[in-house]
Amino acid sequence: MKPSAQVLIVTPDIVGPVKNGGIGTACFHYARTLANAGVTVAILFTGEASTEAAAHWAAWYRNLGIEFLTMGDVPPLDKSTFGCTWYTERSLRIHNFLLDRAHRYVIFQDWHGNGFWTARAKRMGAFRPDTCIGVITHSPNEWQREGMEHHGDEPFERADMEWIERETIAAADIVVSPSQHMVDWLRQHGYALPQTVVRCPITFEDELVVALPGACDLDHIIFFGRLETRKGLHLLAAALLDMKSHGHPMPRRLSLLGKNALVEGQPTGVFLADLQRKLPEIEFFVENDFTYVEAVNYIKDAKGLVVLPSMLDNFPLTVVESITNRFFFIASAVGGIPEIIDPSLTFEPSQQGLAAKLVARHGIKWKDLRHPYDPAGARETWLAHVRGVLRRREPTPAQDARIEPAPAVARRAPPPVSVCVPFYRHDAFLGRMITAFLRAPEPEIQLVVVNDGTPDGETREFHRFAELLAPAGHVFHSQKNAGPGAARNEAVRLAAHEHILFFDADNVPFPHMAGRLLEALQTSGADSISAPFAAVPAMSAMPRASDVWFHYMPPGGSAVRSLVDNQLGDMTCMMHRKVFEGVGGFNLERRSWEDWEFFLRLVLKGYRHMVYSQPLLFYTFDPKGRNESARHYHNRLSLLKSLHGAPEERVIDMLSVFVRDHLNRINKQ
């Protein structure tokens, strides 16, 4: 195994390949602080980077004492993998990569949920126990949506990614937040946080400016940040128009330094062109492509007044940079900003509040400012946190009110499991399935096989195994054909044990499948754990790895995405009997996806469902099988009935995504 840095920072945004990204700049400073203090640190950049760019930035970071990796260093998945979105596939690749790297502390960012599979695997006991998993909460997608006041271009993808980010935060060992504001926001919005939540202000490793740079050109206004609604560009525009309408002296020049985006639903360029027509007395300068250094140097040379009118912000680097570079600046009193700047520089985030501050800008006493943010204190806090993690032999498992790990239970002999199997015309496959289960090392297994009306001439193996295994407590039961839902329900009724594992007769478990699902169920605090699969063609022989066509690795949610596309997993799943009973069993209707419906009802009822982090069975994929030839119209109608009896709040949340998607389609017409 290759020697690994003590700390790995995994981020979709980083200084160098990405210009002026807030998350990237924060990770850049956090990493430099560690490297400057002698902590070995690496960065894995998960965004796009060409081979040439990756080599250039690897050399650049090497000069800073930081190892720099990109997704080019992360192997692709070894098989075509279905059930993934681009962001969960990326997370899965990262997880597989990290299995062979012995970092003591892996720090993900909330945005895009890069840490989803790794944090989930750690929660289920399937990742390195000596590696601590942290998540820094900068700006989750749900928080950004509030600030942007926009539904987004892909509401279903956005809603699903919001769920991925929530689950990543919930499964982490540690959440790190630069501000108290973000911790409060997460709790107010129902995010499950781990027991360990620490506040570490963003560090700043550039040279500090210790004296004011002379007189300020207060008639040169500089907007410093992404040119979008959340950063308050529309607010600055409204304040300037308000000043003009009231006859106040207007600034001479307006510089806008940042990337284009959307402002109140309009492209930035369109918005600014209209503003220029309304304010012909102001000289406009727009620069979308400055690097961080170029933007800072421009502000230093201009000596203008930096205006930071964010509608929602966490711990904006533009504010930190304004403090440490001794810029003349004012900022809105939102999010984490009041935690870090002198209150005399803040204004209420409204047209009137900003206009009043601009009118009164000549009266600000710049020499008397006392900012709470202190780079030396931020550095000390961050280093103390990371060193504390590195000193631990084994990180404390994350836990909250809904997720209680049970290490004491996991150490005892595992409880017995009843494997519930519907059987219909699968006599050719039955022997290999039974053999694989009986060879498994643990836990103790009871097979419960329900013959759902298979014709008499196709039950030779069923009856042979019944004669052999029934004396040992295994159950082989026959009934009139009633469909797979009825057969699964009957199998649970006949099962002797409280832990239930659903399985299909034509599939084959990997040797440790039952044991790993049981361990995951006990250590994660989940109510059900589904098993991903490796698909193979129909064959009577025992499948091998070389027979695999593709993998199926769904993430296990969200509910709204799963109403359209099954993200909840295959029927192979372990749960406690009381969970099965709480859901109400399987749908008896033949024209239905009874397994998909069951999981959807389980999630809508508030049970916690997870999917294991690696395939655990060979799945017989038949292009002419029941699922592939299903009557989608009737099955879809049956699936929608899962919403009956669901909590009203859950239904409203799901409906809102469909409405946002519809509005988005209208806006594109």
C-alpha positions as CSV (number, residue, x, y, z in Angstrom):
1,M,0.0,0.0,0.0
2,K,1.3,3.4,-1.0
3,P,2.2,5.7,2.0
4,S,-0.6,8.2,2.4
5,A,-0.7,11.8,3.7
6,Q,-2.1,12.1,7.2
7,V,-4.9,14.4,5.9
8,L,-6.7,14.2,2.6
9,I,-9.0,17.1,1.6
10,V,-11.5,16.0,-1.1
11,T,-13.1,18.9,-2.9
12,P,-14.9,19.7,-6.2
13,D,-13.5,23.2,-6.1
14,I,-9.9,24.3,-5.6
15,V,-7.6,27.3,-6.3
16,G,-5.8,26.8,-9.6
17,P,-8.0,24.7,-11.8
18,V,-11.0,26.8,-10.6
19,K,-10.9,30.6,-10.5
20,N,-12.4,32.4,-7.5
21,G,-14.4,29.6,-6.0
22,G,-15.3,30.1,-2.4
23,I,-15.1,26.5,-1.4
24,G,-11.8,26.0,-3.3
25,T,-10.2,29.1,-1.7
26,A,-11.2,27.8,1.8
27,C,-9.7,24.4,1.1
28,F,-6.6,26.0,-0.3
29,H,-6.0,27.9,2.9
30,Y,-6.9,25.0,5.2
31,A,-4.4,22.8,3.4
32,R,-1.7,25.4,3.4
33,T,-2.1,25.9,7.2
34,L,-1.6,22.2,7.7
35,A,1.4,22.0,5.4
36,N,3.0,25.0,6.9
37,A,2.6,23.3,10.4
38,G,4.3,20.1,9.3
39,V,1.2,18.0,8.8
40,T,1.3,15.9,5.7
41,V,-1.6,16.8,3.5
42,A,-3.0,16.0,0.1
43,I,-5.8,17.5,-2.0
44,L,-8.0,15.4,-4.3
45,F,-9.7,17.7,-6.7
46,T,-12.9,16.1,-8.0
47,G,-13.7,18.6,-10.7
48,E,-12.6,18.5,-14.4
49,A,-8.9,18.8,-15.2
50,S,-7.0,17.8,-18.3
51,T,-3.9,15.7,-18.1
52,E,-1.8,18.8,-18.8
53,A,-3.6,20.9,-16.2
54,A,-3.3,18.2,-13.6
55,A,0.4,17.9,-14.1
56,H,0.9,21.7,-13.9
57,W,-1.1,22.1,-10.7
58,A,0.5,19.0,-9.1
59,A,3.9,20.7,-9.6
60,W,2.6,24.0,-8.3
61,Y,1.1,22.5,-5.2
62,R,4.2,20.4,-4.6
63,N,6.1,23.6,-4.1
64,L,3.7,24.4,-1.3
65,G,4.3,21.0,0.3
66,I,0.9,19.6,-0.7
67,E,0.3,16.5,-2.8
68,F,-2.3,17.3,-5.5
69,L,-4.5,14.6,-7.0
70,T,-7.3,14.7,-9.6
71,M,-9.9,12.3,-10.8
72,G,-7.3,11.2,-13.3
73,D,-5.6,9.5,-10.4
74,V,-8.8,7.7,-9.4
75,P,-9.5,4.5,-11.4
76,P,-12.8,4.3,-13.2
77,L,-15.3,1.7,-12.1
78,D,-14.3,-1.7,-13.3
79,K,-17.8,-2.5,-14.7
80,S,-20.6,-0.5,-16.2
81,T,-22.6,0.6,-13.2
82,F,-26.4,1.3,-13.3
83,G,-28.4,3.1,-10.6
84,C,-25.9,6.0,-10.4
85,T,-26.1,9.6,-11.2
86,W,-22.9,11.5,-12.2
87,Y,-22.4,12.6,-8.6
88,T,-23.0,9.3,-6.9
89,E,-20.8,7.5,-9.5
90,R,-18.0,10.0,-8.7
91,S,-18.5,9.4,-5.0
92,L,-18.3,5.6,-5.6
93,R,-15.1,6.0,-7.5
94,I,-13.6,8.1,-4.7
95,H,-14.7,5.5,-2.1
96,N,-13.1,2.6,-4.0
97,F,-9.9,4.7,-4.4
98,L,-9.8,5.4,-0.6
99,L,-10.1,1.8,0.4
100,D,-6.4,1.4,-0.5
101,R,-5.1,4.6,1.1
102,A,-4.3,4.9,4.8
103,H,-5.2,8.5,5.5
104,R,-6.0,9.2,9.2
105,Y,-8.4,12.0,8.4
106,V,-10.4,12.4,5.1
107,I,-12.2,15.7,4.9
108,F,-15.0,16.1,2.3
109,Q,-17.0,19.2,1.4
110,D,-20.8,19.2,1.6
111,W,-21.3,20.4,-1.9
112,H,-21.9,17.6,-4.5
113,G,-21.7,14.9,-1.7
114,N,-18.3,13.5,-2.8
115,G,-18.2,11.7,0.5
116,F,-21.6,10.0,0.3
117,W,-20.4,6.4,-0.3
118,T,-17.3,6.7,1.9
119,A,-19.3,8.0,4.9
120,R,-22.1,5.5,4.3
121,A,-19.5,2.6,4.2
122,K,-17.9,3.8,7.4
123,R,-21.3,4.0,9.0
124,M,-22.1,0.4,8.0
125,G,-18.7,-1.0,9.2
126,A,-17.4,-1.4,5.6
127,F,-14.6,1.2,5.5
128,R,-11.3,1.6,7.3
129,P,-12.2,2.0,11.1
130,D,-9.0,4.0,11.7
131,T,-9.9,6.7,9.2
132,C,-11.9,9.6,10.5
133,I,-14.5,11.0,8.0
134,G,-15.2,14.8,8.2
135,V,-17.4,17.1,6.2
136,I,-17.0,20.8,6.0
137,T,-20.3,22.6,5.6
138,H,-19.8,25.5,3.3
139,S,-22.9,25.8,1.1
140,P,-25.2,22.8,0.6
141,N,-27.4,23.0,-2.5
142,E,-30.6,23.5,-0.4
143,W,-29.0,26.5,1.3
144,Q,-27.9,27.9,-2.1
145,R,-31.4,27.5,-3.5
146,E,-32.7,29.7,-0.7
147,G,-30.1,32.4,-1.4
148,M,-30.5,32.3,-5.2
149,E,-34.3,32.5,-5.0
150,H,-34.4,30.3,-8.1
151,H,-35.8,26.8,-8.7
152,G,-32.7,25.7,-10.7
153,D,-32.4,24.2,-14.1
154,E,-32.8,20.5,-13.0
155,P,-35.2,20.4,-10.0
156,F,-35.1,16.5,-9.8
157,E,-31.4,16.4,-9.9
158,R,-31.1,19.2,-7.4
159,A,-33.6,17.6,-5.0
160,D,-31.7,14.3,-5.3
161,M,-28.3,16.0,-4.7
162,E,-29.7,17.8,-1.7
163,W,-30.7,14.4,-0.3
164,I,-27.2,13.0,-1.0
165,E,-25.6,16.0,0.8
166,R,-27.9,15.6,3.8
167,E,-27.0,11.9,4.0
168,T,-23.3,12.5,3.7
169,I,-23.4,15.0,6.6
170,A,-25.5,12.6,8.7
171,A,-23.1,9.7,8.2
172,A,-19.9,11.6,8.9
173,D,-17.8,11.2,12.1
174,I,-17.3,15.0,12.3
175,V,-18.9,18.1,10.8
176,V,-16.7,21.1,10.6
177,S,-18.4,24.5,10.1
178,P,-16.6,27.8,9.5
179,S,-19.5,29.6,11.2
180,Q,-22.2,29.1,13.9
181,H,-24.7,30.4,11.3
182,M,-24.3,27.3,9.2
183,V,-24.7,24.9,12.1
184,D,-27.9,26.7,13.2
185,W,-29.2,26.7,9.6
186,L,-28.6,22.9,9.3
187,R,-30.4,22.1,12.5
188,Q,-33.3,24.4,11.7
189,H,-33.7,22.7,8.4
190,G,-33.8,19.2,9.9
191,Y,-30.3,18.0,9.0
192,A,-29.1,15.1,11.2
193,L,-25.7,16.1,12.5
194,P,-23.1,13.8,14.1
195,Q,-22.3,14.1,17.8
196,T,-19.0,15.9,17.0
197,V,-19.6,19.4,15.4
198,V,-16.7,21.8,15.5
199,R,-16.4,25.4,14.4
200,C,-13.2,26.2,12.6
201,P,-13.1,29.6,10.9
202,I,-11.4,29.6,7.5
203,T,-7.7,30.2,7.8
204,F,-5.7,32.7,5.8
205,E,-2.1,32.0,4.8
206,D,-1.4,34.9,2.5
207,E,0.7,37.9,3.7
208,L,-1.3,40.2,5.9
209,V,-1.6,43.9,5.2
210,V,-0.9,45.7,8.6
211,A,-1.7,49.3,7.7
212,L,-4.5,51.1,5.8
213,P,-3.6,51.8,2.2
214,G,-4.1,55.5,2.3
215,A,-7.2,57.4,1.3
216,C,-10.2,55.5,0.0
217,D,-11.8,56.4,-3.3
218,L,-15.4,56.3,-2.1
219,D,-16.8,57.2,-5.5
220,H,-15.4,53.9,-6.9
221,I,-17.8,51.1,-5.9
222,I,-16.4,47.6,-6.3
223,F,-18.6,44.5,-6.3
224,F,-16.4,41.5,-5.3
225,G,-17.9,38.1,-5.7
226,R,-20.0,35.9,-8.0
227,L,-22.4,38.1,-10.1
228,E,-25.6,36.4,-8.9
229,T,-28.7,36.8,-6.8
230,R,-27.2,35.2,-3.6
231,K,-24.3,37.6,-3.6
232,G,-26.7,40.5,-3.8
233,L,-26.0,42.1,-7.2
234,H,-29.6,42.9,-7.7
235,L,-29.6,44.6,-4.2
236,L,-26.7,46.8,-5.2
237,A,-28.5,47.7,-8.4
238,A,-31.7,48.6,-6.5
239,A,-29.8,50.7,-4.0
240,L,-28.0,52.7,-6.7
241,L,-31.3,53.4,-8.4
242,D,-32.8,54.3,-5.0
243,M,-30.0,56.8,-4.5
244,K,-30.6,58.3,-7.9
245,S,-34.3,58.6,-7.4
246,H,-33.7,60.6,-4.2
247,G,-31.2,62.9,-5.7
248,H,-28.2,61.7,-3.7
249,P,-24.7,62.1,-5.2
250,M,-23.8,59.0,-7.3
251,P,-20.5,57.1,-7.4
252,R,-18.3,57.8,-10.4
253,R,-17.4,54.2,-11.3
254,L,-18.8,50.7,-10.6
255,S,-16.4,47.7,-11.0
256,L,-17.8,44.2,-10.9
257,L,-15.3,41.4,-10.3
258,G,-16.7,37.8,-10.5
259,K,-18.1,35.0,-12.6
260,N,-21.4,35.5,-14.4
261,A,-24.4,33.5,-13.2
262,L,-28.1,34.4,-12.8
263,V,-29.5,37.5,-11.3
264,E,-33.2,37.2,-10.4
265,G,-33.5,34.5,-13.0
266,Q,-31.8,36.5,-15.8
267,P,-28.3,36.0,-17.2
268,T,-25.9,38.4,-15.6
269,G,-25.0,40.1,-18.9
270,V,-28.7,40.9,-19.6
271,F,-29.2,42.2,-16.1
272,L,-26.1,44.5,-16.3
273,A,-26.9,45.8,-19.8
274,D,-30.3,47.0,-18.5
275,L,-28.7,48.5,-15.4
276,Q,-26.2,50.4,-17.5
277,R,-29.0,51.9,-19.5
278,K,-30.6,53.2,-16.3
279,L,-27.4,54.6,-14.8
280,P,-25.6,56.3,-17.7
281,E,-23.8,58.6,-15.3
282,I,-21.8,55.7,-13.8
283,E,-18.8,54.2,-15.6
284,F,-19.1,50.4,-15.6
285,F,-16.2,47.9,-15.6
286,V,-16.9,44.2,-15.6
287,E,-14.2,41.5,-15.3
288,N,-15.3,37.8,-15.2
289,D,-12.0,36.1,-15.6
290,F,-9.7,37.6,-12.9
291,T,-7.7,35.1,-10.8
292,Y,-7.9,35.7,-7.0
293,V,-4.5,37.5,-7.1
294,E,-5.6,39.7,-10.0
295,A,-8.8,40.6,-8.3
296,V,-7.0,41.5,-5.1
297,N,-4.4,43.6,-6.9
298,Y,-7.1,45.4,-8.8
299,I,-8.8,46.4,-5.5
300,K,-5.5,47.4,-3.9
301,D,-4.6,49.6,-6.9
302,A,-8.1,51.1,-7.2
303,K,-8.5,51.8,-3.4
304,G,-12.3,51.8,-4.0
305,L,-15.1,50.8,-1.6
306,V,-15.8,47.1,-1.8
307,V,-19.5,46.4,-1.4
308,L,-20.5,42.8,-0.3
309,P,-24.3,42.8,-0.3
310,S,-25.0,39.1,0.1
311,M,-28.5,37.9,0.6
312,L,-27.3,34.7,2.2
313,D,-23.7,33.8,3.1
314,N,-21.8,31.5,5.4
315,F,-18.2,32.6,5.9
316,P,-17.4,34.4,2.7
317,L,-13.8,34.5,1.7
318,T,-14.4,37.9,0.1
319,V,-15.0,39.2,3.6
320,V,-11.9,37.5,5.0
321,E,-9.8,38.8,2.1
322,S,-11.2,42.3,2.7
323,I,-10.2,42.1,6.3
324,T,-6.8,40.7,5.8
325,N,-5.9,43.0,2.9
326,R,-7.3,46.0,4.8
327,F,-9.7,46.9,2.0
328,F,-12.3,49.6,2.6
329,F,-15.5,47.6,2.6
330,I,-19.1,47.2,3.8
331,A,-21.1,44.0,4.0
332,S,-24.7,42.9,4.6
333,A,-25.5,41.5,8.1
334,V,-26.5,38.0,7.0
335,G,-25.3,34.5,7.7
336,G,-22.0,34.3,9.3
337,I,-20.8,37.8,8.3
338,P,-21.7,39.4,11.7
339,E,-19.5,36.8,13.4
340,I,-16.4,38.1,11.7
341,I,-16.6,41.9,11.0
342,D,-17.0,45.2,12.9
343,P,-20.7,45.9,13.2
344,S,-20.2,49.5,12.0
345,L,-19.6,48.1,8.5
346,T,-22.8,46.1,8.2
347,F,-26.2,47.0,6.7
348,E,-29.5,45.2,6.5
349,P,-29.8,43.2,3.3
350,S,-32.5,45.5,1.7
351,Q,-32.6,48.2,-0.9
352,Q,-33.1,50.8,1.7
353,G,-30.5,49.4,4.1
354,L,-27.7,49.4,1.4
355,A,-28.8,52.7,0.0
356,A,-28.6,54.3,3.4
357,K,-25.1,52.8,4.0
358,L,-23.8,54.1,0.7
359,V,-25.2,57.6,1.4
360,A,-23.4,57.5,4.8
361,R,-20.2,55.9,3.6
362,H,-18.2,59.1,4.0
363,G,-18.8,59.0,7.8
364,I,-17.3,55.5,8.4
365,K,-14.3,55.7,10.9
366,W,-12.0,53.3,9.1
367,K,-9.2,53.6,11.7
368,D,-11.4,52.5,14.6
369,L,-12.5,49.2,13.2
370,R,-12.2,46.0,15.4
371,H,-13.0,42.8,13.5
372,P,-13.7,39.6,15.5
373,Y,-12.0,37.5,12.8
374,D,-8.3,36.9,13.6
375,P,-6.2,34.9,11.2
376,A,-3.8,33.7,13.9
377,G,-6.7,32.5,16.0
378,A,-8.3,30.8,13.0
379,R,-5.0,29.0,12.3
380,E,-4.7,27.9,16.0
381,T,-8.3,26.6,16.1
382,W,-7.9,24.6,12.8
383,L,-4.5,23.0,13.8
384,A,-5.8,22.1,17.3
385,H,-8.8,20.3,15.7
386,V,-6.8,18.4,13.1
387,R,-4.1,17.4,15.5
388,G,-6.7,16.2,18.0
389,V,-8.2,13.9,15.3
390,L,-4.7,12.6,14.4
391,R,-4.0,11.8,18.0
392,R,-7.0,9.5,18.3
393,R,-6.4,5.8,17.8
394,E,-9.9,5.3,16.5
395,P,-12.5,8.0,15.7
396,T,-15.6,8.1,17.8
397,P,-18.6,6.9,15.6
398,A,-21.0,9.6,14.6
399,Q,-24.4,9.5,16.3
400,D,-27.5,11.5,16.7
401,A,-31.0,11.1,18.1
402,R,-32.1,8.9,15.2
403,I,-28.8,7.0,14.5
404,E,-27.5,5.0,17.5
405,P,-24.5,2.8,16.7
406,A,-24.4,-0.5,18.6
407,P,-20.8,-1.7,18.8
408,A,-21.5,-3.9,21.9
409,V,-24.2,-5.8,20.0
410,A,-21.9,-6.2,16.9
411,R,-19.2,-7.9,19.1
412,R,-21.6,-10.7,20.2
413,A,-22.4,-13.8,18.2
414,P,-24.7,-12.6,15.4
415,P,-28.4,-13.4,15.7
416,P,-29.9,-16.0,13.4
417,V,-31.5,-14.8,10.1
418,S,-34.4,-16.2,8.1
419,V,-33.9,-16.0,4.3
420,C,-37.3,-15.5,2.7
421,V,-37.3,-16.8,-0.9
422,P,-40.3,-16.8,-3.4
423,F,-39.9,-19.7,-5.8
424,Y,-41.6,-19.9,-9.2
425,R,-40.2,-22.0,-12.1
426,H,-36.6,-21.5,-10.9
427,D,-35.8,-25.2,-10.2
428,A,-32.7,-25.0,-12.4
429,F,-31.2,-22.3,-10.2
430,L,-32.4,-23.4,-6.7
431,G,-29.4,-25.7,-5.9
432,R,-26.7,-23.1,-6.4
433,M,-28.6,-20.6,-4.2
434,I,-29.1,-23.0,-1.4
435,T,-25.6,-24.3,-1.6
436,A,-24.1,-20.8,-1.4
437,F,-26.2,-19.9,1.7
438,L,-25.4,-23.1,3.6
439,R,-21.7,-22.6,2.9
440,A,-21.7,-19.1,4.4
441,P,-19.6,-18.8,7.6
442,E,-22.1,-16.7,9.6
443,P,-24.8,-15.9,10.7
444,E,-26.9,-19.0,11.4
445,I,-29.3,-19.3,8.4
446,Q,-32.9,-20.6,8.1
447,L,-34.1,-20.9,4.6
448,V,-37.8,-20.3,4.0
449,V,-38.7,-21.1,0.4
450,V,-42.3,-20.6,-0.7
451,N,-43.3,-22.4,-4.0
452,D,-45.8,-20.0,-5.6
453,G,-47.7,-22.5,-7.7
454,T,-44.8,-23.8,-9.9
455,P,-46.1,-26.6,-12.3
456,D,-45.5,-30.1,-10.8
457,G,-43.1,-31.0,-13.5
458,E,-40.7,-28.2,-12.6
459,T,-40.3,-28.8,-8.8
460,R,-37.9,-31.7,-8.7
461,E,-35.1,-29.8,-6.9
462,F,-37.5,-28.0,-4.7
463,H,-38.9,-31.3,-3.3
464,R,-35.4,-32.8,-3.1
465,F,-34.1,-30.0,-0.9
466,A,-37.2,-30.0,1.2
467,E,-36.7,-33.6,2.1
468,L,-33.0,-33.0,2.9
469,L,-33.3,-29.7,4.8
470,A,-36.7,-29.6,6.5
471,P,-35.5,-31.8,9.4
472,A,-32.8,-29.1,10.1
473,G,-35.5,-26.4,10.5
474,H,-35.6,-25.0,7.0
475,V,-39.0,-24.4,5.5
476,F,-40.2,-25.5,2.0
477,H,-43.8,-24.5,1.6
478,S,-46.1,-24.7,-1.4
479,Q,-49.2,-22.6,-2.2
480,K,-51.4,-21.8,-5.1
481,N,-50.0,-19.2,-7.5
482,A,-50.7,-15.8,-5.9
483,G,-47.8,-13.7,-7.2
484,P,-44.4,-12.7,-5.7
485,G,-45.8,-10.3,-3.1
486,A,-48.0,-12.9,-1.6
487,A,-45.2,-15.4,-1.6
488,R,-42.8,-13.0,0.2
489,N,-45.5,-12.2,2.8
490,E,-46.1,-15.9,3.4
491,A,-42.4,-16.6,3.8
492,V,-42.1,-14.0,6.5
493,R,-45.1,-15.5,8.3
494,L,-43.4,-18.9,8.3
495,A,-39.9,-17.5,9.3
496,A,-38.6,-18.5,12.7
497,H,-36.3,-15.6,13.3
498,E,-36.7,-11.8,13.8
499,H,-34.0,-10.8,11.3
500,I,-35.4,-11.2,7.8
501,L,-33.3,-11.4,4.6
502,F,-35.3,-11.3,1.3
503,F,-33.7,-13.1,-1.6
504,D,-34.8,-14.4,-5.0
505,A,-34.3,-18.1,-6.0
506,D,-32.5,-17.4,-9.3
507,N,-29.7,-15.3,-7.6
508,V,-26.5,-16.4,-5.8
509,P,-25.2,-14.7,-2.6
510,F,-21.5,-13.9,-2.2
511,P,-20.0,-15.9,0.7
512,H,-20.2,-13.1,3.4
513,M,-23.4,-11.4,2.1
514,A,-25.7,-12.2,5.0
515,G,-23.0,-11.5,7.6
516,R,-22.1,-8.1,6.1
517,L,-25.7,-7.0,5.8
518,L,-26.4,-8.0,9.4
519,E,-23.3,-6.1,10.6
520,A,-24.3,-3.1,8.5
521,L,-27.9,-3.2,10.0
522,Q,-26.5,-3.3,13.5
523,T,-23.7,-0.7,13.2
524,S,-25.5,1.9,11.0
525,G,-28.7,2.3,13.0
526,A,-30.6,1.8,9.7
527,D,-33.9,0.0,9.6
528,S,-33.2,-1.8,6.3
529,I,-30.0,-2.5,4.2
530,S,-30.3,-3.4,0.6
531,A,-27.6,-5.2,-1.4
532,P,-26.2,-4.0,-4.7
533,F,-25.6,-6.7,-7.3
534,A,-23.4,-8.0,-10.0
535,A,-25.5,-9.0,-13.0
536,V,-24.8,-12.2,-14.8
537,P,-26.6,-14.1,-17.6
538,A,-28.9,-17.0,-16.8
539,M,-26.8,-20.1,-16.1
540,S,-27.2,-23.3,-14.0
541,A,-23.5,-23.2,-13.0
542,M,-22.2,-21.2,-10.1
543,P,-21.4,-17.7,-11.5
544,R,-17.8,-16.3,-11.4
545,A,-16.5,-12.7,-11.5
546,S,-15.6,-13.1,-15.2
547,D,-19.3,-13.7,-16.0
548,V,-20.4,-10.3,-14.7
549,W,-22.1,-8.0,-17.3
550,F,-22.7,-4.9,-15.1
551,H,-23.2,-3.7,-11.5
552,Y,-26.2,-2.1,-10.0
553,M,-25.4,0.4,-7.2
554,P,-28.3,2.8,-6.4
555,P,-27.7,5.2,-3.5
556,G,-30.9,4.3,-1.6
557,G,-33.0,7.4,-2.0
558,S,-34.3,10.2,-2.3
559,A,-38.0,9.5,-2.1
560,V,-38.9,12.0,-4.9
561,R,-36.3,10.6,-7.3
562,S,-37.4,7.1,-6.4
563,L,-41.0,7.9,-7.4
564,V,-39.7,8.2,-10.9
565,D,-36.7,5.9,-11.0
566,N,-35.9,3.1,-8.6
567,Q,-33.0,4.5,-6.5
568,L,-33.9,2.3,-3.5
569,G,-32.3,-0.9,-4.5
570,D,-32.9,-4.6,-5.3
571,M,-35.2,-6.8,-3.3
572,T,-32.2,-8.5,-1.6
573,C,-32.5,-6.7,1.7
574,M,-32.2,-7.3,5.4
575,M,-34.5,-5.9,8.1
576,H,-36.1,-6.7,11.4
577,R,-39.5,-8.3,11.3
578,K,-41.1,-5.4,13.1
579,V,-40.0,-3.1,10.2
580,F,-41.6,-5.4,7.7
581,E,-44.8,-5.4,9.7
582,G,-44.7,-1.6,10.2
583,V,-44.5,-1.1,6.4
584,G,-47.5,-3.5,6.0
585,G,-45.9,-6.2,3.8
586,F,-45.8,-6.5,0.1
587,N,-48.5,-5.4,-2.4
588,L,-50.5,-8.4,-3.5
589,E,-51.4,-6.8,-6.8
590,R,-49.7,-8.7,-9.7
591,R,-49.5,-5.6,-11.9
592,S,-47.0,-3.9,-9.7
593,W,-43.3,-3.6,-8.9
594,E,-44.0,-5.0,-5.4
595,D,-40.3,-4.6,-4.2
596,W,-40.0,-1.0,-5.5
597,E,-43.3,-0.2,-3.9
598,F,-42.4,-1.8,-0.6
599,F,-39.2,0.3,-0.3
600,L,-40.9,3.5,-1.3
601,R,-43.6,3.0,1.4
602,L,-40.8,2.1,3.9
603,V,-39.0,5.4,3.2
604,L,-42.2,7.5,3.1
605,K,-43.1,6.1,6.5
606,G,-39.9,7.5,7.9
607,Y,-37.8,4.3,8.2
608,R,-34.1,4.7,7.5
609,H,-33.0,2.8,4.5
610,M,-29.5,2.3,3.2
611,V,-27.7,0.4,0.3
612,Y,-24.5,-1.4,1.0
613,S,-21.3,0.0,-0.5
614,Q,-20.3,-2.9,-2.7
615,P,-22.1,-5.7,-4.6
616,L,-23.0,-8.7,-2.5
617,L,-24.7,-11.1,-4.9
618,F,-24.8,-12.5,-8.5
619,Y,-28.1,-11.4,-10.0
620,T,-29.5,-13.4,-12.9
621,F,-30.4,-10.8,-15.5
622,D,-32.9,-12.0,-18.1
623,P,-33.9,-9.4,-20.7
624,K,-37.2,-11.3,-21.1
625,G,-37.8,-11.5,-17.4
626,R,-40.7,-10.3,-15.4
627,N,-39.3,-6.8,-14.6
628,E,-38.1,-6.2,-18.1
629,S,-41.5,-7.0,-19.7
630,A,-43.6,-5.4,-17.0
631,R,-46.7,-3.5,-17.9
632,H,-45.4,-0.1,-17.0
633,Y,-48.7,1.8,-17.2
634,H,-50.4,-0.3,-14.5
635,N,-47.3,-0.7,-12.5
636,R,-46.7,3.0,-12.4
637,L,-50.3,3.6,-11.2
638,S,-49.8,1.1,-8.5
639,L,-46.5,2.7,-7.5
640,L,-48.3,6.1,-7.1
641,K,-50.6,4.6,-4.6
642,S,-47.7,4.4,-2.2
643,L,-48.3,8.1,-1.6
644,H,-51.7,7.2,0.1
645,G,-51.2,7.4,3.8
646,A,-47.7,9.1,3.5
647,P,-47.2,12.0,5.9
648,E,-48.6,15.2,4.4
649,E,-45.3,17.1,4.8
650,R,-43.5,14.4,2.7
651,V,-46.1,14.5,0.0
652,I,-45.9,18.3,-0.2
653,D,-42.1,18.3,-0.4
654,M,-42.3,15.8,-3.3
655,L,-45.1,17.7,-5.0
656,S,-43.0,20.9,-4.8
657,V,-40.2,19.3,-6.8
658,F,-42.7,18.3,-9.6
659,V,-44.1,21.8,-9.6
660,R,-40.6,23.3,-9.8
661,D,-39.8,21.0,-12.7
662,H,-43.0,22.0,-14.5
663,L,-42.3,25.7,-14.0
664,N,-38.7,25.1,-15.3
665,R,-40.1,23.5,-18.5
666,I,-42.5,26.4,-19.0
667,N,-39.7,28.9,-18.6
668,K,-37.6,27.1,-21.2
669,Q,-40.4,27.3,-23.8
